[in-house]
Amino acid sequence: MSSRFDVHIRRGQPITMGLLVFFSIIELSISAWLTARFNQHHNFPSSSVRDKTRFILFCSAWTILGAGIYMTLFLLSAGTSALTSVGSHALFLFMTWVFWLSAAASITAAYSGGLSCKGNHPPYCGQQNAQEGFAWILWVLSTFALLMIILRGVAATRRGDGLRGGLIA
């Protein structure tokens, strides 16, 4: 039974981590650009938005580095090494999930649910809306990845490997 799911894990893990890296690069670009503009012109809507944009910049860098490393290690070790164990993935993805939930919720709260770019709007309104949207996309992706790792953790525990077991049986 597990060999049937192993095929999906061999394909799905690199795809999921690749999507996390891809969308994080987009988010990093937006948040770095906004941070540079806010620092240069001091025209941020509030200090809260400025600080949360910086936190999103950190979350993006964290995700690019972590997901890139996990994707590379998984491809090199075929998911059987201790570095690519279920527990290791779960720890990274849980931290990433918390970061993106915090980032997306806090920037949404700072914008009072969202920005309207009609009429009198803050500077860089479109970029700020894109930043908020991509933060939520990254939270959804990390939620999906975390749920898959939890399911693999249950399967690894049932087969007796525990959380030290690999993603692939």
Residue, then its C-alpha position, 0 to 999 in steps of 0.5 A: m500500500s505504501s509504495r502506491f503513495d511513495v510515487h506521489i510523494r516522490r513527485g509531490q514533495p519537490i513540486t510543493m517545495g518548488l511552489l513554496v520557493f517560487f511564490s516566496i521569490i515573488e513575495l520577497s521581490i514585492s516586500a523588498w521593493l516596498t521596504a526599499r521604497f518605505n525606507q527611501h521615501h518614508n511614505f509608509p501608511s503606518s509604522s505597523v505596515r512598515d514593520k509587517t512588510r519587513f516581517i514578510l520579507f523575513c518570511s520569504a527569505w526563510t521559506i526560500l532557504g528552507a524549502g530550497i534546502y529540503m527540496t534539494l536534500f529530498l532529491l539527493s537522498a530520495g527521502t530516506s535520510a534523517l535530514t529529510s525525515v517526517g519529523s524534520h519536515a514537520l518541524f520546518l513546515f510547522m514553523t513556516w506555517v506559523f510564520w505565514l499565518s502570522a504574516a498574512a493575518s497581521i498585514t490583513a489586519a494592518y490594512s483593515g481587511g484590505l486596501s481599496c485602490k479607488g480614490n484617495h489611496p496609500p502609495y504603492c496600493g497595488q503592490q501592497n494588495a499583491q503582498e497581502g494576496f501572496a502572503w495568503i497564497l503561501w499560507v495555503l501552500s504551507t497548510f497543504a504541505l503541513l497536512m501532507i506531512i502529518l498524514r505521512g507522519v501517521a503512516a510512518t508511526r503506524r509502520g513503526d518508523g516513528l517521526r524519524g522515518g523517511l517520507i518514503a517507506 
